[in-house]
């Protein structure tokens, strides 16, 4: 739903419709995620790692109120007394169930009232001028924020115990992985990383700048469950030599022996996926692994995780034109033929799927399916400027967080592009994270 720099030439009506579409799509998904379970499931904390679903719901509305009603529209606060309750920095997730949260019906009424007023503002505001409103930025930011919390709520659904509450068809079987080369050579040289043109790009994606990247090889597809099973069978979780010191300590402390939600039974690996227990499909990209696990696998395989700049060059660089694309396939918005996005399928597609989404060099599934761990710490680009608030990115910069790229089946297209950067702690496994490996060309 985002668009390249040409969006700045769209008339006000086209910009309004684009923003409205993004907001409505996010709200439809929020509705699905918060109406498929009963009230006790909405108010329960299904894991100390996550908020109650009803907290996420009201937080979505509160952020929309603060940025679109107050900051953009100049309106007085509707519910100023709840701002601190839904401040993600003031209250860690583990303590949110003890807060005086809005009940489900009240939360739904609140977000509905905020959205109605926001759409009124959108109909009359000039989407030009100040950075917060230029090209509809604030509306795009809030649509992305809601979709990011929808992904968070989907993680909560995965952690939730009980019968399946969500269903979706399997992804189309377009994989031809057996015919693909195992890896692709990405030639060395400069490329443009980041963006200064994408109107709804967030601050950590900016600005565009040149990077000189030596030649390297990268896996054609993400690492599969079947490949990861071989790592397990070869003693991957019992061999100290494959792990960083911190990773090995984490494995020993928590008794890790397989990806999260896997268990061994009857001579086979099973997994729990949104309330359904099923055999682990060997051809799908592995998911629910931490950075430590991804890094250990790469070492075991005699390879390494790609750096963030390597990943982006593989995804965006067109060696013929020398330019960086918005997506691996070009500048056009994603379609269901390009990538597994938007919760259309509640699982990754088989490795080798989506040939129309391949990069110019033939790398597959760089967008969608699973977030991909990189070896890089989350750091600012040269010339970074926090906008519109420090707490989105700047407070997380440093050595504690690792960068993930590419999105997953749980990510909507409005919050997924070739420049989009995600980050998390290296211990995180509940997220929809996988990886691919790389090696130096020399």
N, C-alpha and C positions, 0 to 999 in steps of 0.2 A: 504494500500500500504506500510505502514511501516512494519517492521518485528522485531522479537526478536533478542537476542544476536547472534543467529546463522547466522544472516546476515553478521556478521563480517567475516565469513568463506566463503562467496560467492566470486566467482572470479570477476575480474574487469568488465567483460562483463555483468554478471548478475546484478551487482550493477548499471551499466550504464543503462541497460534496465529498471530497477525499477525506477530510477530517471527520465528517459525520459518519461516513462508512467505517472508518477505523474505530471510532467510539462505539458504534452499534455492534460491530463484530465482537469487540471485546466484551461488551455487556451481555451479549447472547451466550458467550462461553461462560462467563461468570454465573449466569442464571443456571446453566446446565450443571455446573460443578456444585452449586449450593442448593439445588432442588432435587437431586437424585438420592439424597439421604434424608433421614428424619431429623428432628430437632436435637435429640441427644447426640447424634453424630456430628452435628454442626457445632455444638458447644463443647464437646469433649476435646481433650488434647491427646491425639493419637500417638504422639512421640514428643519427648522433650525437645527434639530438634526443630519442631514445627509449632506454629500457632494453631489455636482452634480455627476451624474454617470461618466461623462467624467473626473472628477478629479480622481476618483478611478481607472479608466482605465490607465491613465498616471502614477499615483502613483505606480501601480503594475509594470509597466515597469521600472520606476526609481529605485525602490528597487531591482529589478532583475539586473539592470545595476550596481548599486553600489556594490552589494554583489557578483554576479557571474562574471560579466565582469571585474570589477576593483579589488575587493579583492581576488577572486579566480584566475581569468585569468590573472591579471596583466596588463590589457589593459588601455589605456588612456580613459578619460571620453568622452562619445559621446556628451552629452548635459549638461555640468557642470552648465550652467546658469539656469537650471530649478530645480536644487537640492533643493533650498530653497522654491520654489513654492510648491513642493510636499513633504515637510517635515511636517509630521502630528503634530509635537510638536511646530513648529514655527507658524502654522496657524490653529486656531480653526475652526471647521466645518462651523460655522455661517458666517465666513468672506471669505471662499474659493471662492464663486462666484465672488467676486470683484477682484480676482487675474488674472493676464494675463495667463490664462490657454491655453494649446494647444487645438486647435479646434478638433472636433471628427476625421476628416480624418488624421490630423497630429498626433494625439495621437495613432491612429491605426498603422500608418506607423512607429512610434517610437517603440511601443512594438513589432511589427513584426521584425524590424531590430535587436533589442536587443535579441529577442528569437533566431533568426538565428545564431547570434554570440555565444550565450550561448550553443546551441546544438553542435557547432563546438568545443568549449572548452570541453564539456562533452565527446566527442568522443575520445579525446586524453589525458585527465588528468588521473593521477594515483589517485584512490580514497582510498588512504591509507596515514597514516602519520599524518600530522598536523590536529588538532581537527576540523578545519573548513571544511576539505575535507574528513576526515576519514568516511568510510561507506557512502559517499555521503551526509554528513550532510547538507552542505550549500544548495545543490539542494533540499533536502527534506524540509529545512526551507523555501525556497522561494516558493515551491509548496504549503506548508501550508499557507504561507502569502497570496498567490493569492486566495486560497480557502476561507480564512477568509474574504478577501475583496469581494469575490463573495457572501458570506453570507450577508455582509453589503449591497451590491447592491440589494440583494433580499429583504432586509428590506426596502430599498428605493422604490422598486417596490410595496411593500405592502402599503407604505405611499402615493404613487403616486395616484392622482385622475384621473379618466378617464376609458375608456373601458379596458377590460382584454387584456394584452399583452403576458402573459405566460399561458400555459396550461400544464396539466399533468394528467394522470389517477389517480383515487382514489387508496389508498393503499389496498392491499388484505384484505378481511374480514376473518381473522383467529382468531378473538377474541373469547375467551370462558370465559369472565370475570365473568359471573354469576356463574360459577362453581368453581371459584378460592376463596381461603380464602382472607379476607379483608387485613390481614397483615401476615408478616412472622417474626418469632423469629430468630434473629442473635445471636448466642451464644457469651458470653464474652470471652476475651482472647487476646493474641497478634496476630498481623498480619503485613505483610510487606506492607508499604505504599510508594508510589512513585516508581521510577525506576532509576537504574544505568546501565541498560542493553539495553533499547530501543534506537537504534541508532539515530532516528530522534526525540526523546523526547526533548522538550524545557526546558530551564533552570529551570523554576519554578516547573517542575515535578520531579526534581532531588534533592538530591540523594535518593535511597531506604533507608528506615529506619524503625525501629520497633515502632509500636504504640500498647498500651494496651487499648482496648476498652471494657467497660462493656457491658453486654448483653442488647439488645434493640429490640423493634419491629419496623418494617418499612412497609409502605403500599406496597402491592403486585404490584400495578400499580400506575401511576400518578393520581392525583386528576382529576376528570372528570368535564366537563361543567355542567352536571346535578347536581353533588354534589355542585359545586360552585353556581349554581342558588339557591339552598336551603339556602346557606349562605346569598345571597342577599335578598331572600324573608323573612328571619328571622331578617332583619334589620342590616345585617353585616356592611353596610357602614354608618349607622346612630348611631351605638352603640359605644361610646367612649371606653368602657372597653376592646375591643378586640385589640386596636391599641397601638403601641408605641407612645410616645409624638410626635416624628418627623413624624411618619406615619399619625397620626390623623391631624396634622397641614397641611400635604400635601393634604390629602383628602378634608379638608375644603377649602383650598386655591384654589384648582383646580376643586372642585365640582365633585369628582369621585363618580360613582354609579355602575360601572360595569367594566369588563375588557375593554381595549382599543379595538376599532372597533366594540363594541356591541352597540345596541340600542333597546329600547322597542317599539314595534309597533303591533297594532292589537292583544294585549293580548299575544304576544310571543316575545322572544328575537331573534333578527336578528344580523348577523355579516357581515362585509365587508371583503372579502378575495380575494386579488389580482384582484380587479375590479369587483367582483361578490358579490351581496348581497344574503344571504341565511339564512334559519333558523339555529340557533346554534344547532349542533348535540349533544345531551346529553351524548352520550357514548364516545366522544373523550376527550383526556386530555385537560384541560383548557390551553390557551396560551395567551400571551400578558398581563401578570400580573406582577406587581412590587414585589420586596421583601417585601415591606410593606403590600401589599395585601395578599401575600402568608403567611406571619407571622400572620396576623390577622385571616385568615381562620383557620390556625392551632390552634390558641388559642380558637376560637369559637368551634372547634371540640373537645376541651379538649386534644389536642395533641401539638406537636411542630414540627419545621423543623428539619431534621437530621443535625448533624454536618457533616463537610466535611469528617472526618475520618470514621464516621459511613457510609456515602454514599459509600465511596470507599471500605470499608470492605464488605458491602452488594453486591457490584458489582464484586469484584475480589477474595475474600477469598474462598478457597476450604477447607471446614472443614475436609474432608477425608485426603487429602495430606498435608494440612497445608500451601500450597504455595499460592502465589497470581498470578492469571491469568492475561493475557493481556486484556481479555474481559470477560464478565460474562459467556459466553459459552465455553471459552477455549482460546487457543493461536492463532487459525486460524483467518485470516483476515475476516472482515464482508462480508457476501453475502446478497442478497435481502431477503433471508429467515431468517436472523438474526435480522435485524434492518431496520428502516425507515430512510435512510440517502441519501445524495447526490442530493437532489432536484428531486428525482424520483417521489415524490408525494408532491403536494403543500399544505399539511395539515398533522396533526398527524394522526396516525392510531388509530382505536378504542382501548380503554383500554383493556388489556388482549391479545393483538396481539403478534405475533412473539414468539410462545412457544419455538422455537429452539434457541432463543436468551436469554432464562432465565438463571439466575444464578444457582449455585449448590443448593441453598436453595429455588429456585422457584420464585425469584423476577423477574418481567417482565419489559421490556422496559426501562432498565437502560441506554441503548445506543440508541440514535436517538429519534425521535418524538418531544420532547420538552427539552430544557435546564432546569435543575432542580435547583432551589434556595436551598442553604443550609444556616444554621444559622451562618456559619463561616466567619470571616473577611479574606481578602486575605493577607496571611503572608508567609514568606519564610520557607522552611523546614530547620531543623538543618543541617548545612554543606552546605547551598546554596551558589553557586558561579554564578555570572552573566556571561552569555555567549550567543552569542558573543557581546552583547551590553546591557548596563544597562537599556535602554529605553524600552526593551520588557516587563520586569516584575518588576524590582527592584524599579523603580520610582512610582509604583502603590501600593506597599506594605503599609499596614496600616489599620486603622479602617474605612476609607471612603468607601471601596469597599467590596462587598459580593461575595462569591464564588458560581459559578454555575457549575454543572457537567453533563456529559452524552451526550452532543450534542443535535441536533435537526434534523428535516427533512431537514433543510437547510444546514447542515454540511456535508462535504465530509469525507470519511473514513480516508483520509490521515491526517486530523486534528481532529480525534476523537478516543480515546482509553480509557481504564479504568483509566489511570493516568492523562489524559488531564484536565487542569484547566482553566476555564474561570472566568472572574470577571467583575462586573459592579456596578454602583451606585444603591442604593436601590430604587431609583425613576424610574428606567428604565422600560418601558412597551412596547416600539416598538420592542424590541428583541423577539425572539421566545422562551419565557420563561414560564415555568410552575413549578410544584413542586409535591412532595409527602410528607407525614407527617410521624412522628415517635413518639415513646414514650419509656420511661424507662421500662425495664423488671420488675423491682421491684415495 
